[in-house]
Amino acid sequence: MRFELALALGVPHPDILDDLLTAEQMADWEAFFRVRPFGEFAADWRAGMVASVLATMFGKKKYKPQDFMLFRPPRPRPTPGRILSALKWASMFSGNSEE
């Protein structure tokens, strides 16, 4: 995110942002980026959205924007809650009943 912000602000390197922005301002930019991404990732996403709609309309299967993106979006990091939910979901289909 820091490199994207440096490019968007015309700053030659993200380290210079430390001199220009306070920690609170940087946190504001990061929050803004999560709500409204900018830069090449956002452009790839928009192009992937258009390509997936057209390919789905004229193709034989359903596509997602990620299918047409050069770099895929990062997967969410596993948290204990997500892992537990996945295990509970998988156990419903395993045939093992512990009740």
N, C-alpha and C positions, 0 to 999 in steps of 0.2 A: 504494500500500500504506500509505503514511503516513497518509492521510486515513481509510482504513478502520480502522487501529489507533487513531487519535485518537477516532473514533466509538465503537469497542469499549471503550475505556478511559474514556470520558466526558470527554475533554480537548477544549476548545473549538477548538483549532487545532493542526495538526501541528508548528508551530515550538516549541510548548511541550514537545513530546516531547524536544527537544534538552536541555532543562534537567532532565528527569525520568529519562532513560535514558542509559546510557553507549553508546558506539559498539558495544561487544560485545553489550550487551543488545538494541540495535536489530537487529543482525545475527541474533541468536537469534530475534527476532520474525519477521524476513523469512524465515528458514529454516523456521520453524513454519508461516508463511503458505503457503509453497510446498508443504508436505506436507499441510496441512489448512487450506484457504482459509476465510475467514470474511467476513461482511458481505454486501452486496447481490449481489456477483458469485456467491458461493457459493449464495445463495438462488435466483438466476436459474438457475444450473446445475441445482440440484435440481428446480426447477419444469420446466425444459426436459427433464430426464430423464424425468419422469413424463409430460409431454405427448408426447414422442417415442415412448415405449412404447405409449401409448394410440393415437396416430395411426398407428403402424406396425401395431398389431393390427387396427384397424378400417378402415385406409385401403388404398390400392392400391400404395403404395410405401414404402420404408424411410426413416425420418426419423432425424435426429441431434438431440441436445439443442440444438445451436447454431441449428437451424432455428427454434426457439421462444424464443430469447433476445433481449432488447432490445438488449443490447450483446454483440457477439461477443468471445470470448476473443482476446487478442492472438496473432498468428501468431509462431512462433519466428523470430528474426532469422537471416538467412542467414550462415553461417560458411563459410570457405574449404572445409572438409571437406564440408559439405552441398552446396555448389555443385558441387564436383568429383564427388560421388556422383551428383547429378542429371544432370550432363553425361555421365558414363559410362553411366548407365541409358538416357538418351535416345539415345546413340550406338549402342546395341544394336539399335535399331529404325530407324536412318537408312539402313541398307543400305550404308553406307560401311565397308569393312573395311580396316584398316590393318595387318593381321597378315601 
